[in-house]
Amino acid sequence: MNKNTICLWYDKDAEAAARFYAEVFPGSAIGAIVRAPGDYPDGKQGEVLVVEFTVAGIPCIGLNGGPSIKHNECFSFQIATENQEETDRYWNAIVNNGGEESACGWCKDKWGVSWQITPRVLGEALKASPAEAKRAFDAMMTMRKIDIVAIEAARRG
């Protein structure tokens, strides 16, 4: 077990979520699947209790803890992308698989986990001169999925 691991609470679909992440994001994989050794409040003996997995190199544990705790935007995975094709691929994989769009490059997967699909050029633009950063920021604030061409155009003025 890693010294520090992110634990994500799922109702009952930790394994399905881990498999989806492993299919979508390079550097992701499923590790051990632990079954409950006995009944617990929201599950039965033998059901999947914990799934160890990585998302883009980040170690995680998915815990099937039941419906009492829901994900929110206080936690998100931020995936840095190199170009529009990669941005589109991740965004569409999440949104088109039962997820939902949000604002400024954020979306949620069908399990309620928040994702920031963030092109590197956006981060660079926000670190530019104050005027360039403001123009890029203002453009980003109108977007759902980040449009790299629009960010670059805004940056140039």
C-alpha positions as CSV (number, residue, x, y, z in Angstrom):
1,M,0.0,0.0,0.0
2,N,1.2,3.5,-0.8
3,K,2.0,6.0,1.9
4,N,-0.6,8.3,0.6
5,T,-3.6,7.2,-1.4
6,I,-6.8,9.0,-2.5
7,C,-9.9,7.2,-1.2
8,L,-13.0,7.8,-3.3
9,W,-16.4,6.7,-1.9
10,Y,-18.9,5.1,-4.3
11,D,-22.3,3.7,-3.7
12,K,-21.6,0.3,-5.2
13,D,-19.8,0.9,-8.5
14,A,-16.1,1.4,-7.5
15,E,-15.0,-1.5,-9.8
16,A,-16.9,-0.1,-12.8
17,A,-15.5,3.4,-12.2
18,A,-12.0,2.0,-11.9
19,R,-12.3,0.1,-15.1
20,F,-13.6,3.1,-16.9
21,Y,-10.7,5.3,-15.7
22,A,-8.2,2.6,-16.7
23,E,-9.7,2.5,-20.2
24,V,-9.8,6.3,-20.7
25,F,-6.6,7.7,-19.0
26,P,-3.1,6.5,-19.9
27,G,-1.1,5.6,-16.8
28,S,-4.2,4.1,-15.2
29,A,-4.7,0.6,-14.0
30,I,-6.7,-1.6,-11.7
31,G,-5.0,-3.4,-8.8
32,A,-6.4,-5.5,-6.1
33,I,-10.1,-6.1,-5.7
34,V,-11.1,-6.8,-2.1
35,R,-14.3,-8.5,-1.2
36,A,-16.2,-7.9,2.0
37,P,-15.3,-10.6,4.6
38,G,-18.7,-10.1,6.2
39,D,-22.0,-8.2,5.8
40,Y,-21.8,-4.5,6.4
41,P,-24.5,-1.8,6.5
42,D,-24.7,-1.2,2.8
43,G,-23.4,-4.6,1.5
44,K,-23.1,-8.3,1.8
45,Q,-20.3,-10.7,2.4
46,G,-18.5,-11.4,-0.8
47,E,-19.4,-8.2,-2.6
48,V,-16.7,-5.9,-3.8
49,L,-15.7,-3.6,-0.9
50,V,-12.5,-1.9,-2.1
51,V,-10.8,-1.5,-5.5
52,E,-7.2,-0.4,-5.7
53,F,-6.5,1.6,-8.9
54,T,-4.4,4.4,-10.3
55,V,-5.7,7.3,-12.4
56,A,-3.0,8.9,-14.6
57,G,-0.3,7.7,-12.1
58,I,-2.2,8.7,-8.9
59,P,-2.9,5.9,-6.5
60,C,-6.5,5.6,-5.4
61,I,-8.9,3.3,-3.6
62,G,-12.5,3.0,-4.4
63,L,-14.7,2.2,-1.4
64,N,-18.2,0.8,-2.0
65,G,-19.6,2.5,1.1
66,G,-23.2,2.9,0.1
67,P,-25.4,5.9,-0.9
68,S,-25.0,8.1,2.2
69,I,-22.0,10.1,1.0
70,K,-22.0,11.9,-2.4
71,H,-19.1,13.4,-4.4
72,N,-18.9,17.2,-4.9
73,E,-16.6,19.7,-6.5
74,C,-14.5,20.0,-3.3
75,F,-12.4,17.2,-4.9
76,S,-11.6,16.8,-8.5
77,F,-9.0,15.2,-10.8
78,Q,-7.2,17.7,-12.9
79,I,-6.0,16.3,-16.2
80,A,-3.5,18.4,-18.1
81,T,-3.9,18.0,-21.9
82,E,-1.5,18.8,-24.7
83,N,-3.9,19.7,-27.5
84,Q,-7.6,20.0,-28.4
85,E,-7.7,16.4,-29.6
86,E,-6.7,15.1,-26.2
87,T,-9.0,17.6,-24.4
88,D,-11.9,16.5,-26.6
89,R,-11.1,12.8,-26.1
90,Y,-11.2,12.9,-22.3
91,W,-14.1,15.4,-22.1
92,N,-16.2,13.3,-24.4
93,A,-15.3,10.1,-22.7
94,I,-16.6,11.4,-19.4
95,V,-19.6,13.4,-20.6
96,N,-20.8,10.9,-23.2
97,N,-20.6,8.0,-20.7
98,G,-23.4,9.3,-18.4
99,G,-21.5,12.3,-17.1
100,E,-22.4,16.0,-17.3
101,E,-20.7,19.2,-18.4
102,S,-20.0,22.1,-16.0
103,A,-18.2,25.3,-16.5
104,C,-14.6,26.4,-17.2
105,G,-13.3,22.9,-18.2
106,W,-15.0,21.0,-15.4
107,C,-17.3,18.0,-15.8
108,K,-18.6,15.1,-13.7
109,D,-18.5,11.4,-14.5
110,K,-21.6,9.3,-14.0
111,W,-20.5,8.4,-10.5
112,G,-20.4,12.1,-9.5
113,V,-16.6,12.5,-9.5
114,S,-15.5,15.9,-10.8
115,W,-12.8,16.3,-13.4
116,Q,-11.0,19.4,-14.7
117,I,-9.9,18.8,-18.3
118,T,-7.3,21.5,-18.6
119,P,-5.2,22.3,-21.6
120,R,-1.6,23.3,-20.7
121,V,-2.0,26.4,-22.8
122,L,-4.7,27.7,-20.4
123,G,-2.3,27.4,-17.5
124,E,0.4,29.2,-19.5
125,A,-2.1,32.0,-20.5
126,L,-3.1,32.6,-16.9
127,K,0.6,33.1,-16.0
128,A,1.2,35.6,-18.8
129,S,1.1,39.3,-18.5
130,P,-1.8,40.7,-16.5
131,A,-3.6,41.9,-19.7
132,E,-3.1,38.5,-21.5
133,A,-4.1,36.6,-18.4
134,K,-7.3,38.6,-18.0
135,R,-8.3,38.1,-21.6
136,A,-7.7,34.4,-21.4
137,F,-9.5,34.2,-18.1
138,D,-12.5,36.1,-19.4
139,A,-12.7,33.8,-22.4
140,M,-12.4,30.7,-20.2
141,M,-15.3,31.9,-18.0
142,T,-17.7,31.6,-21.0
143,M,-16.7,28.0,-21.8
144,R,-17.7,24.6,-20.7
145,K,-15.1,22.5,-22.5
146,I,-12.0,24.5,-23.0
147,D,-11.4,25.7,-26.6
148,I,-7.7,26.1,-27.1
149,V,-8.0,28.2,-30.3
150,A,-10.3,30.6,-28.5
151,I,-8.0,30.8,-25.5
152,E,-5.0,31.6,-27.7
153,A,-7.0,34.2,-29.7
154,A,-8.1,35.9,-26.4
155,R,-4.5,35.9,-25.2
156,R,-3.4,37.7,-28.3
157,G,-6.2,40.2,-28.0
